Amino acid sequence: MFTSYERLEKRSGKKGVDRPEYLKELVHEFTTSEHLASKEQVLANLVNFAYDPINYPWLRKLKVIDIFLDQLTEGTATLRGFAAAGLCNLALDQENKAYILRQGGVALLAGCLLSQHESVVLSAITTLMFLVTPESKRDITSDKVIEQILRRAKSDNPRIRNLAKVFLEDYCTAEQVQSVQALQDTQHN
């Protein structure tokens, strides 16, 4: 990860990699490619670039967050996994977080909680935790989300089960959890 423009320049040289142009080419390739394998590889590359805060301004300008959000519902399981990971990488930045929230990211990520793919579920739960603000907490800890997280807290997969329990313990009140559990119990009886 590069943490400064100076370090990036030192690593790639003054006439080295033109990062904004390369990212622009990746976005163009993703949006124009008709080959699934190419789209998957390009999206994986964009996810890797989303890991480094130095790239955030360029990723925002190129609307990569929108690509990630779109792939949560439009993409294949592999593309959904990459998209959820990309959002997870971006969500701690305040500007990115605000944008994801404005674009309906909570509902899109909540839909990913139903996925059968471990990486999608783990990234979705983690991203939801990263997106919690005083303003967004109500949506993120809605009964609908808590219901899905409670199901995940009973998962056979220990990674999903443990992360779901962290979400419930750290972001929800005991009353919220008990209320949703009571509704689930009445629906199953």
Secondary structure by P-SEA (a helix, b strand, c coil): ccccaaaaaaaccccccaaaaaaaaaaaaaaccccaaaaaaaaaaaaaaaccccaaaaaaaaaaaaaaaaacccccaaaaaaaaaaaaaccccaaaaaaaaaaaaaaaaaaacccccaaaaaaaaaaaaaacccccccccccaaaaaaaaaaaacccaaaaaaaaaaaaccccaaaaaaaaaaaaaaac
